[in-house]
């Protein structure tokens, strides 16, 4: 460390020490700017960074001898994050609406509610957090309520979407509606009701025993009296329950209902499972009507599921909702201003290096229909253990 004078040299040392103090404060409070150690290996075009958590400066034993020459040898002792991050990189996205799209790939609240990522698009070694930018393209301002996102990095062939009108063992009627996925939904009325859905061998073998969160989109939901639902998995003949979830109180303020996590299948990993049955049991103290549009399975592994709640304001047409897992923030961009109107739940969503994968994205809000659209962009920083 050197300077044009001993005062200038000491100022450099003090600046380094202050950055260590700032890093410790950030680690303790989670607020304020992050401090990074940056390193660019010889011959590498990329500079990598690792967040500093603490550190100290110790001077060489010759410090007093050379101090008057405005230079000293120093050793930096650092505690840092256990990885190195590369440059922020956009991920090309693919689904039925485009291939390797970087301008913003359209999703809907119908079955095309996902974006695909090819194995070559995410490099590095460790799974990094992803930054999702979701632009309101419905043509009007929206009072969003919930955003759900999940990463499927094990089988892009997972049959994640089941139409509500395919249910059996119910006295419900199939009702047409252009606001629903498949342009129809299952409408059923009563106090104690059941709806059963087939879980195919292909679905169960793709899920391979992992836990998945079950979300259901309702076109109509009862509000006159409390209503409840229990999700359970039965064997092929729909007689013996293999797994029964908790009873969930339905929330009439939201179109998506979260029925909790369930193992697909309960038997764990295997590649030759038989078909099973999913049973939804509804109850209420009075006769009420339910309009079930579709069911959606979302992977619930660690770092794979994210729920973001909008706490206020409207999102204008062409405004952007950002769930930035890289920086650990969620906000709306409107007219160039960042509005912190979101409450994220759970760890940031991650993507996996060198794997074909999908990110599912669902959203609801006031007056929500399955026709709502968003354009999605995604970014990440490659993570390595060593350089």
C-alpha positions in Angstrom: 0.0 0.0 0.0 1.5 3.3 -1.0 0.8 7.0 -1.6 2.4 10.3 -2.3 2.7 10.9 1.4 2.3 8.9 4.6 -1.0 10.6 5.1 -2.2 9.5 1.7 -1.0 5.9 2.4 -2.7 5.8 5.7 -5.9 7.0 4.0 -5.8 4.0 1.7 -5.4 1.6 4.6 -8.3 3.3 6.4 -10.5 3.0 3.3 -9.9 -0.7 3.2 -10.7 -1.0 6.9 -13.9 1.0 6.5 -15.0 -1.3 3.7 -14.5 -4.3 6.0 -16.6 -2.6 8.7 -19.3 -1.9 6.0 -19.2 -5.6 5.0 -19.7 -6.7 8.6 -22.6 -4.3 9.1 -24.2 -5.6 6.0 -23.8 -9.2 7.2 -25.3 -8.3 10.6 -28.2 -6.2 9.4 -28.9 -7.2 5.8 -29.2 -3.6 4.8 -26.9 -1.2 3.0 -24.8 -1.8 -0.1 -22.9 -5.1 -0.4 -19.1 -5.1 -0.4 -17.3 -7.5 -2.9 -13.8 -8.9 -3.4 -13.2 -8.9 -7.1 -10.7 -11.0 -8.9 -9.8 -11.5 -12.5 -7.6 -14.5 -13.2 -4.7 -14.1 -15.6 -5.8 -14.8 -19.1 -9.5 -14.7 -18.2 -11.7 -12.0 -19.8 -14.2 -12.0 -16.8 -13.8 -10.5 -13.4 -15.5 -12.5 -10.7 -16.8 -11.3 -7.4 -17.4 -12.8 -3.9 -19.3 -10.9 -1.2 -17.2 -10.0 1.8 -18.7 -10.8 5.2 -15.8 -9.6 7.4 -12.2 -8.8 7.2 -9.1 -7.2 8.8 -5.8 -5.6 7.8 -2.5 -6.6 9.4 0.8 -4.9 8.5 4.1 -6.6 7.7 6.8 -6.7 10.4 8.8 -4.2 8.3 6.0 -1.6 8.4 7.7 0.8 10.9 10.9 0.6 8.9 9.4 1.7 5.6 6.5 3.7 6.9 8.3 7.0 6.3 8.6 6.1 2.6 4.8 6.1 2.4 4.5 2.4 1.6 3.9 -0.7 3.7 3.2 -4.4 3.0 -0.1 -5.5 4.4 -2.1 -8.8 4.6 -5.9 -8.9 4.1 -7.7 -11.5 6.1 -11.2 -12.0 4.7 -14.3 -13.9 5.3 -16.4 -14.2 2.1 -19.2 -16.0 0.5 -18.3 -19.6 -0.5 -18.5 -18.9 -4.2 -17.4 -16.6 -7.0 -20.0 -14.9 -9.3 -19.5 -13.9 -12.9 -21.1 -11.1 -14.8 -24.9 -10.6 -14.9 -26.1 -12.5 -17.9 -29.5 -12.7 -19.6 -31.0 -16.2 -20.2 -32.6 -16.8 -23.6 -36.1 -18.3 -23.0 -38.3 -20.7 -25.0 -41.9 -21.8 -25.0 -44.7 -22.1 -27.6 -44.6 -18.3 -28.1 -40.9 -18.1 -29.1 -37.4 -19.6 -29.1 -34.3 -18.3 -27.4 -36.2 -15.0 -26.7 -34.4 -12.1 -25.0 -36.9 -9.3 -25.7 -39.6 -10.7 -23.4 -41.3 -14.1 -23.8 -45.1 -14.2 -23.4 -46.7 -16.4 -20.8 -50.4 -16.7 -19.9 -52.3 -18.0 -17.0 -53.3 -21.0 -19.1 -51.2 -24.1 -19.8 -48.3 -22.0 -21.4 -47.4 -20.5 -18.0 -43.7 -21.4 -18.2 -40.5 -20.5 -19.9 -37.9 -23.1 -21.0 -34.1 -22.9 -20.6 -31.7 -25.1 -22.5 -28.7 -26.7 -20.7 -26.1 -24.5 -22.4 -27.8 -21.3 -21.3 -26.8 -21.6 -17.6 -23.1 -22.1 -16.9 -21.0 -22.4 -13.8 -21.0 -25.1 -11.1 -23.4 -24.0 -8.3 -27.1 -23.1 -8.8 -27.4 -19.3 -8.8 -30.4 -17.2 -7.9 -32.4 -15.8 -10.9 -33.7 -12.3 -11.5 -37.2 -12.4 -13.1 -38.6 -9.4 -14.9 -42.3 -9.7 -15.6 -44.0 -7.0 -17.8 -47.8 -6.5 -17.6 -49.0 -6.9 -21.2 -52.7 -7.2 -20.5 -53.5 -3.8 -22.0 -54.7 -2.4 -18.6 -53.5 -1.6 -15.1 -53.8 -4.6 -12.8 -54.2 -5.0 -9.1 -52.1 -8.1 -8.8 -52.2 -10.1 -5.6 -49.9 -13.2 -5.8 -47.0 -14.3 -8.0 -45.9 -18.0 -7.8 -42.7 -19.2 -9.5 -41.0 -22.6 -9.4 -38.0 -24.2 -11.2 -38.2 -27.7 -12.6 -34.7 -28.8 -13.4 -35.2 -32.6 -13.4 -37.8 -33.3 -16.1 -39.2 -30.8 -18.7 -41.7 -33.4 -19.6 -43.6 -33.1 -16.3 -47.3 -32.9 -16.9 -47.7 -30.0 -14.5 -51.2 -28.8 -15.7 -54.5 -30.6 -15.2 -57.8 -29.1 -16.4 -60.5 -29.0 -13.7 -63.2 -30.2 -16.1 -61.4 -33.6 -16.4 -62.4 -34.5 -12.8 -64.5 -37.6 -12.1 -66.5 -38.9 -9.1 -68.3 -35.5 -8.8 -71.8 -34.3 -9.7 -70.3 -31.2 -11.3 -71.1 -29.9 -14.7 -68.6 -28.7 -17.3 -69.3 -25.0 -17.9 -68.0 -22.9 -20.8 -66.1 -19.7 -20.2 -63.6 -17.9 -22.3 -61.9 -16.6 -19.1 -60.7 -20.1 -18.2 -58.0 -22.4 -19.4 -59.4 -24.8 -22.0 -62.3 -22.3 -22.2 -64.3 -24.3 -19.6 -64.3 -25.2 -15.9 -65.9 -27.7 -13.6 -68.9 -26.3 -11.6 -70.2 -28.3 -8.6 -72.5 -27.4 -5.7 -73.1 -29.0 -2.3 -71.9 -29.3 1.3 -69.6 -32.4 1.0 -68.0 -32.9 -2.5 -65.3 -34.9 -4.1 -63.4 -34.5 -7.4 -60.9 -37.1 -8.5 -58.1 -36.7 -11.1 -55.8 -39.2 -12.8 -52.1 -39.0 -12.0 -50.5 -40.7 -15.0 -47.4 -43.0 -14.8 -45.6 -40.4 -17.0 -46.3 -37.7 -14.5 -45.3 -39.8 -11.4 -42.1 -41.1 -13.0 -41.1 -37.6 -14.0 -41.7 -36.3 -10.5 -39.7 -39.2 -9.1 -41.0 -38.9 -5.5 -40.2 -35.2 -5.1 -42.6 -33.0 -3.1 -44.7 -30.6 -5.2 -46.9 -27.7 -4.2 -50.5 -28.0 -5.5 -52.1 -24.8 -6.7 -55.7 -24.6 -8.0 -57.2 -21.8 -10.0 -60.9 -21.2 -9.3 -63.2 -19.3 -11.6 -65.7 -19.0 -8.7 -65.1 -19.7 -5.1 -67.7 -19.7 -2.2 -67.8 -16.8 0.2 -71.1 -17.2 2.1 -69.6 -19.5 4.7 -66.2 -20.9 5.4 -65.2 -23.7 2.9 -62.4 -26.2 3.2 -60.5 -28.6 1.0 -58.2 -31.6 1.6 -55.9 -33.0 -1.1 -55.1 -36.8 -0.9 -53.4 -39.4 -3.1 -55.2 -42.7 -3.6 -54.1 -45.9 -5.3 -55.2 -46.7 -8.8 -58.7 -48.0 -7.8 -59.3 -44.9 -5.7 -60.1 -46.9 -2.6 -57.1 -46.7 -0.2 -55.5 -43.3 0.7 -51.7 -43.4 0.3 -51.1 -39.8 1.5 -53.5 -37.2 3.0 -52.7 -33.5 3.3 -53.9 -30.9 5.7 -57.3 -29.4 5.4 -57.0 -26.0 3.9 -59.4 -23.1 4.4 -60.3 -21.6 1.0 -59.6 -17.8 0.6 -62.4 -16.1 -1.4 -60.1 -13.1 -2.0 -57.7 -15.1 -4.2 -58.2 -17.0 -7.4 -55.3 -19.3 -6.7 -55.7 -21.6 -3.7 -52.6 -23.3 -2.2 -53.4 -26.8 -1.1 -49.9 -27.4 0.3 -47.1 -29.9 -0.7 -47.6 -33.5 -1.6 -45.2 -36.3 -2.6 -45.5 -37.4 -6.3 -45.8 -40.3 -5.7 -45.7 -41.1 -1.9 -43.5 -44.1 -2.7 -40.4 -42.1 -3.5 -38.0 -42.5 -6.5 -38.7 -45.1 -9.1 -39.0 -45.2 -12.9 -42.0 -47.6 -13.2 -44.8 -46.3 -11.0 -48.4 -47.1 -11.9 -51.1 -44.6 -12.4 -52.6 -43.1 -9.1 -55.5 -40.8 -8.2 -55.6 -37.3 -6.7 -58.8 -36.7 -4.7 -59.9 -33.2 -3.6 -62.5 -33.3 -0.8 -64.5 -30.1 -0.2 -66.8 -29.4 2.7 -68.8 -26.5 4.1 -71.6 -26.1 6.6 -74.0 -24.9 3.9 -74.4 -25.8 0.2 -72.1 -23.7 -1.9 -70.8 -23.6 -5.5 -67.2 -24.1 -6.6 -65.9 -23.4 -10.1 -62.5 -25.2 -10.6 -60.6 -24.1 -13.6 -57.3 -26.1 -13.4 -54.7 -27.7 -11.1 -51.0 -26.9 -11.2 -48.1 -28.8 -9.7 -45.0 -26.7 -8.8 -41.7 -28.3 -7.6 -41.2 -27.6 -3.9 -37.5 -28.6 -3.5 -35.2 -26.1 -1.7 -34.5 -23.1 -3.9 -37.2 -24.2 -6.3 -40.3 -22.4 -5.1 -41.1 -18.7 -4.6 -44.3 -16.8 -3.6 -44.4 -13.0 -3.9 -47.3 -11.0 -2.5 -48.2 -7.6 -3.9 -49.1 -5.3 -1.0 -50.6 -2.3 -2.8 -50.8 -0.1 -5.8 -51.6 -1.0 -9.4 -49.2 -2.2 -12.0 -49.8 -0.1 -15.1 -49.8 -1.7 -18.6 -46.2 -2.2 -19.7 -44.8 -1.7 -16.2 -42.4 -4.3 -14.8 -42.6 -6.5 -11.8 -39.0 -7.6 -10.7 -38.2 -10.5 -8.4 -34.4 -10.0 -8.2 -33.0 -13.0 -6.4 -29.4 -11.9 -7.3 -29.8 -8.8 -5.0 -32.5 -10.2 -2.8 -35.1 -7.6 -3.7 -38.6 -7.4 -5.2 -40.1 -4.2 -6.6 -42.1 -2.6 -9.5 -40.6 -0.4 -12.1 -43.0 2.4 -13.1 -41.9 5.4 -15.1 -38.3 4.7 -14.1 -39.0 4.6 -10.4 -38.6 1.5 -8.2 -41.5 0.8 -5.9 -41.0 -1.7 -3.0 -44.6 -3.0 -2.9 -43.8 -6.7 -2.7 -43.3 -9.2 0.1 -41.3 -12.2 -1.0 -41.8 -15.5 0.8 -39.1 -18.1 0.9 -35.6 -18.1 -0.6 -35.0 -16.6 -4.1 -35.7 -18.8 -7.0 -32.6 -20.6 -8.5 -31.6 -22.1 -11.8 -29.3 -25.1 -12.3 -26.2 -25.2 -14.5 -26.0 -27.4 -17.5 -29.6 -28.7 -17.3 -32.6 -28.4 -19.4 -35.2 -26.8 -17.2 -38.4 -24.8 -16.9 -39.6 -21.9 -14.7 -43.3 -21.9 -14.1 -44.9 -18.5 -13.3 -48.5 -18.0 -12.1 -50.2 -14.8 -11.1 -53.6 -13.6 -9.9 -55.3 -10.5 -8.7 -58.5 -8.5 -8.8 -60.7 -9.7 -11.7 -58.1 -12.2 -12.8 -58.7 -14.4 -15.8 -56.7 -17.1 -17.5 -56.2 -14.7 -20.4 -53.9 -12.4 -18.5 -50.4 -12.2 -20.1 -47.0 -11.1 -19.1 -43.7 -10.9 -21.0 -40.8 -12.5 -19.1 -37.0 -11.9 -19.1 -34.5 -13.7 -16.8 -31.0 -13.0 -15.7 -28.3 -14.7 -13.5 -24.7 -14.6 -12.5 -22.7 -17.8 -13.1 -21.4 -19.2 -9.8 -18.2 -21.2 -9.3 -16.6 -22.8 -6.2 -13.1 -22.1 -7.5 -11.7 -20.0 -10.3 
